[in-house]
Amino acid sequence: MNTSDYPHVTDAIKSAGLIDTTFMTDFDRDRGTVVHECCRLIIEGDLDRSSVDPAAAGRVAQFERFMVEVQPVIISAEKPVVSSLNRYQGRLDLLASINGVRAVIDIKGPTRAPWHGLQTAGYARADGIEAALRFSLHLSDERYVLVRHADRDDWPTFLACLSLHNFKLRHRLIEPAVRMEASA
């Protein structure tokens, strides 16, 4: 199945006008990338702590604290996902078991936003994920906050975003997103 033309979860939400990137800087994006990579390496047991960028060190330490205190059983990290039924794709930060229940966990900075529930709803309904719980894990230098998303309207609202995104594409109101995937 060729999924290259499937929109990404966040692209659908963004084109619906629900993601405000006004205050997001290149520094924020780069730090987020570093934090995600460090979290993956922690899970794999391969993080060299001396190599962690000082700008990300506090958030990485809070992820480690989360792992110790919550003790999630990680099923996968940074996993590409797809919904063949609804024709979208994305990259799921963490699929885990928390207290024996499958959960989608999306790693975020400290700022909460209403669209995070929509994003986790999209990931939770991707093929083979079957997660009963959805969370955003907000990391700052001082603490972590695990926020549960349980709004029943998140899934239909995500589908509305996806439908609007596809409408805009069909009518050439937006251009398809071009993504540069890292080579393996």
Backbone hydrogen bonds, N-H to C=O, Kabsch-Sander energy under -0.5 kcal/mol:
donor,donor_aa,acceptor,acceptor_aa,energy
3,T,1,M,-0.7
6,Y,3,T,-2.1
9,V,89,Q,-2.0
12,A,8,H,-2.2
13,I,9,V,-1.8
14,K,10,T,-2.6
15,S,11,D,-2.6
16,A,12,A,-0.9
17,G,14,K,-2.0
18,L,13,I,-1.8
20,D,18,L,-0.6
21,T,19,I,-0.7
24,M,21,T,-1.3
25,T,23,F,-0.5
29,R,25,T,-2.2
30,D,26,D,-2.9
31,R,27,F,-2.8
32,G,28,D,-2.4
33,T,29,R,-2.2
34,V,30,D,-2.2
35,V,31,R,-2.8
36,H,32,G,-2.5
37,E,33,T,-2.3
38,C,34,V,-2.7
39,C,35,V,-2.6
40,R,36,H,-2.2
41,L,37,E,-2.3
42,I,38,C,-2.5
43,I,39,C,-2.2
44,E,40,R,-2.0
45,G,41,L,-0.7
45,G,42,I,-0.9
46,D,41,L,-2.9
47,L,41,L,-0.7
49,R,47,L,-0.9
51,S,48,D,-2.3
52,V,49,R,-1.2
56,A,53,D,-2.1
57,A,53,D,-1.2
58,G,54,P,-0.5
60,V,56,A,-2.4
61,A,57,A,-2.4
62,Q,58,G,-1.7
63,F,59,R,-1.8
64,E,60,V,-2.2
65,R,61,A,-2.1
66,F,62,Q,-2.4
67,M,63,F,-2.4
68,V,64,E,-2.0
69,E,65,R,-3.0
70,V,66,F,-2.9
71,Q,66,F,-0.7
71,Q,67,M,-1.0
73,V,97,S,-2.7
74,I,72,P,-0.8
75,I,95,L,-3.1
76,S,95,L,-1.9
78,E,93,D,-2.6
79,K,92,L,-2.2
81,V,90,G,-2.8
83,S,88,Y,-3.0
84,S,82,V,-0.6
87,R,83,S,-1.4
88,Y,83,S,-1.1
89,Q,7,P,-2.6
90,G,81,V,-2.1
92,L,79,K,-3.0
94,L,105,I,-1.6
95,L,76,S,-2.4
96,A,94,L,-0.5
96,A,103,A,-2.8
97,S,73,V,-2.3
98,I,96,A,-0.5
98,I,101,V,-2.7
99,N,97,S,-0.5
101,V,98,I,-1.5
103,A,96,A,-3.4
104,V,133,L,-2.4
105,I,94,L,-2.6
106,D,135,F,-2.2
107,I,105,I,-0.5
108,K,137,L,-3.0
116,H,113,A,-1.6
117,G,114,P,-1.0
118,L,114,P,-0.5
119,Q,115,W,-2.2
120,T,116,H,-2.3
121,A,117,G,-1.7
122,G,118,L,-2.1
123,Y,119,Q,-2.0
124,A,120,T,-2.6
125,R,121,A,-1.3
126,A,123,Y,-1.4
127,D,82,V,-2.7
129,I,126,A,-1.9
130,E,126,A,-0.6
131,A,124,A,-0.9
132,A,102,R,-1.2
133,L,102,R,-1.9
135,F,104,V,-2.6
136,S,147,V,-2.2
137,L,106,D,-2.8
138,H,136,S,-0.8
138,H,145,V,-3.0
139,L,108,K,-2.4
139,L,137,L,-0.6
140,S,143,R,-2.4
145,V,138,H,-2.1
147,V,136,S,-3.0
147,V,145,V,-0.7
148,R,146,L,-0.6
149,H,134,R,-3.0
150,A,148,R,-0.6
154,D,151,D,-1.8
157,T,153,D,-2.2
158,F,154,D,-2.6
159,L,155,W,-2.5
160,A,156,P,-1.9
161,C,157,T,-2.2
162,L,158,F,-2.6
163,S,159,L,-2.5
164,L,160,A,-2.6
165,H,161,C,-2.8
166,N,162,L,-2.5
167,F,163,S,-2.3
168,K,164,L,-2.5
169,L,165,H,-2.2
170,R,166,N,-2.7
171,H,167,F,-2.0
172,R,169,L,-1.7
173,L,168,K,-3.1
174,I,168,K,-1.0
179,R,177,A,-0.6
181,E,179,R,-0.8
